[in-house]
Amino acid sequence: MGELLRAQAEATAQPPRWLSLACGAAEPVFQVMRAVRDERLQVPRVTLADLDRGALELARTYAERSDLSCLTTLVRANVLDLRGFGKLANVLGWRSASDWLNGFDAVDAVGLLEYLKPDDWTYTYKGVISSKRKLAGAVTFLRNAFACVRPGGMLIVGNMLDTHPQLGFTLDVVQWPHIQPRSVSAMLEIFTTAGLEGHVDVYLPSDGVYAIYAITKP
């Protein structure tokens, strides 16, 4: 993800706009921003969206320590809301949803999809969590996220591979029974179902744990 975002910053004459969904503390994003700044490239304006208050406060701390606060916007929001992200225009004080939709040069959601079933559901796990409200599955989430990418921009997502060399340990010993590991072909099928039209690049790091996908919007 870092390499893709750095390459985008290098190729643009204007500061790009990045959106990180389910960002957590967003340290990888700040690492890229610092590297871009050190290379005197166009430092992006970044919007970080997450539901966890603690994670966003930590992201705020990282932004301050990196002297990047003026380029960082924090948004507390449930990124699995079925209605998508246009409604966040009001949260950010924008005059219309068009500032959010089709508005970002890059949108990332790395480390989230393997927690999502393909279809929308209530996210009820016995003994873990129970929700009465239906939330976005992988298909709806991807469709909503892709709507935020401007033409020529890219959506970057990751998913644990079903050939992960320690998959049994991850699911049975670490006890992450709700992880949804997927093959590359399964992910491409989900992209098609979500209507993500565009060029898809697939990156397979040598550790064999994750695949990273970059979908460029026409």
LINHU-V379714 format. One record per helix or strand. SS is the DSSP state (H for helix, E for strand). FROM is the first residue (numbers start at 0). LEN is the number of residues. Records with the same first field share a line. If there is no record, write none. Layout:
SS: FROM-LEN ; FROM-LEN
This chain:
H: 1-10 ; 26-12 ; 52-13 ; 68-3 ; 87-5 ; 96-3 ; 112-3 ; 137-9 ; 166-7 ; 183-11
E: 16-5 ; 44-6 ; 71-5 ; 103-6 ; 120-1 ; 124-1 ; 128-1 ; 134-1 ; 148-13 ; 181-1 ; 197-7 ; 209-8
